[in-house]
Amino acid sequence: MVEYLNLLKESETKYAARYWSWLWLAFFLLNSSWLFSSLALYLMKRPVPLGLQVLFTVTSFLLGLLAAAVFSGKAFAGFKSVRASFPPLLAATLTLAVVVAAVPLAMRAWTCYLAEMIGRGDISNWAAALTFAGLLLVMAVFAMFAGMSACAFLLYGVAARGTGRVAAALVAVCLRRLPVFLLLVLANLMVGAVLLKVLQLIEVFLKELLPYGFFSRYVLEMFLAGGKTALALFLLGSTQLMLAKDGDKLREKIGEQAAGALWFPAGAAVLTAVLTVFNVLPYLDAPGQVVKNIEARIIRADSFRNLGRDGEASAEYRKAQADLLAFQAYLTGIEEIRENGKIEKARDFLTGAEEICPDSPYVPYFRGMLLKLAVPQAETDPEINNLFATAAAKSAGEKTAHVPEARLWTIGGYWAAGDKEKAREALSLAIARGIFSDRFVGLAGAGEKRLAGLRQEISKLENLLKVRELYVLLNRAEYEDESAVLPELLEYAEQNPGPESYYQAALLAERIPYPDYMYEYARKYFTAKSWEKEEEIKAALFTSYMYVKSGHPGEAEQLMAAMHAKYPENAEIAGDYAYTLLENQKPARALAVIKALGVQDVSLLYLQAVAAQQMQDYPGALAALASLCREAERGGAAPDEIRKIDEYLYRFLLEYQELAAWGTVKGQELIAEVKKKQEPVLVYYYVLGLEARQAENYEQSNSYFARLLALNSHLAYPYYLLGVNYNEMAGYLKQDCYRLAEKNFLQFLERRPDVVEGYFCLGMVYKHTGEPAKAERAFRKVIALNPRRDNPLYEPFSMYNHALAEIERIKQKGQE
């Protein structure tokens, strides 16, 4: 640091600093096109034509370059006159311009790449942050080298032909003194960051001190030019430090400049032009940018969907659909105005877009643009002005599209209406944000080829959204009234016939439930295409299930009979065929199908027990149950398989022995046989526990269920039954058992998180213990699992509707 300070005392940097005012003026003028545009906007009271704005930009650049040449001619001894400083100054400017133009492109490309990788889950947020920091460091290295090259050209008065040789020599110096170079990069980054923070603080201060608009921006631009001047002088000193030991070698290269060529400045000029075009084109091509923004919104929605954030994904899809409809309305309106001077179809598109997303700023903006285009003399009409003002207000939202051009049209509208205060406010906001031209104006005069290209892009996006429309409808069904969404889904299925749309329509109809639509769309689903073997089996199983649930067990039997004849060796088909036979009260045929398969699958053993029970073959039913229990007791049985067997035992004893009406003649012989043999042991303790529960002997019942858990800790339903017992002991017998009930329900849900009864009963426990937040979470889980059946053990009502009622009660109490 001491060496650096001593060097600066005798360096050209100290001498150049005397003329800092010229450098400050150069930086100010380089970015002064906004001054000319602001004046034009004030005088015209409407958006500045794009050609005029380009002229202002070129003028400000030339003025800034002239001021920089004066600074160079005065500050550096290598130049005999201001005119002599122009070639190296231009080469230095082009070198810096390459990096300035490349940085935003590289940042945008890398950001999009990282966003896509994060959306797919290929990279973590931390890794993405590290790679982005690495990119920033690389860009800082290139920027530092470009800045040092520019400073070297000026320090040594390098002619345009010698800039390539000097740049190459500087590369060698930087590599040889790499640690020093990297330290200087970090130092300049820190200085730049400090200056940026200071400018941000100044901006905040100016907002409080000066009106937001022209004057605040003018003062801020002055400070910004001062910050750039300080950074440039610091960079100049860094360059001298870097070249302190290599100045002679560099001068040798400069001495050889006569043999050089103009390839370096020419290449920099071409590269700058190309990169500038790539940076500017998206801004100039506003219609194309709208299309890209909509596509980006769809991609963002896809990322949300992949991350499981369904609500946000659905909202983004709807916004994309609304923006697309609004833009389509603008193109359609332009064509209609050209043909007959009216806008009719465009109005319908805009109305549809507004219904989908009322917050879209494109709707009022394009409506105003079309009205203005249809009747040019009505440009300052209050109705049109209100549309632009609405678009400007909606454009200020964080999660909406941005149409900054809308505010420009309100200036003339407010001024014509005599509301000069609002006109000046709109003018100030436009100046502060640097918006002077409306990029959509040129589209009204675009050729048919351009409009056709945009329509083609719109068609592609429509196809993308059409694929996702089904997802949006299904997501809405999760948060809105399913009965209201079903007609839209059925309409979608008719307009987009296919297995997926029919499948989802049948599923949603089941959730309501709506048996007629369940049956109709399940049938359409199965006949929608020619299936491959595995697909056909899955489709048949789904269709059979829907037929039974919708009250058509006979057709389910016919379907599965045909499938069983086609795939006689498939256990799933055989099991479902047996199930449909049982639904049609044909247990003998069901038993024959099961035995013919010759497979000891647990689901088939369960169906065999049901068939034997329907035939009143109690020894046969017990034999099947015993086989089920042996599968659970064998050493290699997996916990999930044991829980599946446990569910079959529970379902058999509850649904087929009608334990809610214990004491009827039906099943008594089976129960007596189980109690006599005390086998199968799992069934035996289940029966004893349920009998004791029916007799309201809860303590005895709990001991039997605890015995079941001692026999096999992987069982789940004993925990559920223990929880039910403790809940009733607390409710009916007024014993302090709610915490025991909670503990057992949680144990049950740990093993069976897919069973809705556990969440419902847990919610009821929390309701009684005065924990509404926990109760609401449990009841919302009931809604999420969406049960549409009664629990024969607990109470004969729909848990879904009861959970909705409990949530509503909790909300009402919270409001009180």
Secondary structure, DSSP 8 states (H G I E B T S, - for coil): -HHHHHHHHTSHHHHHGGGHHHHHHHHHHHT-HHHHHHHHHHHHSS---HHHHHHHHHHHHHHHHHHHHHHHHHH-TT-SSTGGGHHHHHHHHHHHHHHHHHHHHHHHHHHHHHHHHHHHTSS-HHHHHHHHHHHHHHHHHHHHHHHHHHHHHHHTT--GGGHHHHHHHHHHHHHHTHHHHHHHHHHHHHHHHHHHHHHHHHHHHHHHHS-TTHHHHHHHHHHHHHHHHHHHHHHHHHHHHHTTTTHHHHHHHHHTGGG--SHHHHHHHHHHHHHHHHHHHHHH-HHHHHHHHHHHHHHHHHHHHHTT-HHHHHHHHHHHHHHHHHHHHHHHHHHHHHHHS--SHHHHHHHHHHHH-TT-THHHHHHHHHHHHHSGGGTT-HHHHHHHHHHHHHTTSTTS---TTHHHHHHHHHHHTT-HHHHHHHHHHHHHHT----TTGGGGG--HHHHHHHHHHHHHHHHHHHHHHHHHHHHHHHHS-HHHHHHHHHHHHHHS-SHHHHHHHHHHHHHTT-HHHHHHHHHHHHTSS---HHHHHHHHHHHHHHHHHTT-HHHHHHHHHHHHHH-TT-HHHHHHHHHHHHHTT-HHHHHHHHHHHT---HHHHHHHHHHHHHTT-HHHHHHHHHHHHHHHHSTT--HHHHHHHHHHHHHIIIIITTGGGTTSSTTHHHHHHHHHHT-SHHHHHHHHHHHHHHTT-HHHHHHHHHHHHHH-TT--HHHHHHHHHHHHHHHHS--S-HHHHHHHHHHHHHH-TT-HHHHHHHHHHHHHTT-HHHHHHHHHHHHHH---SEETTTEEEEHHHHHHHHHHHHHHHHH-
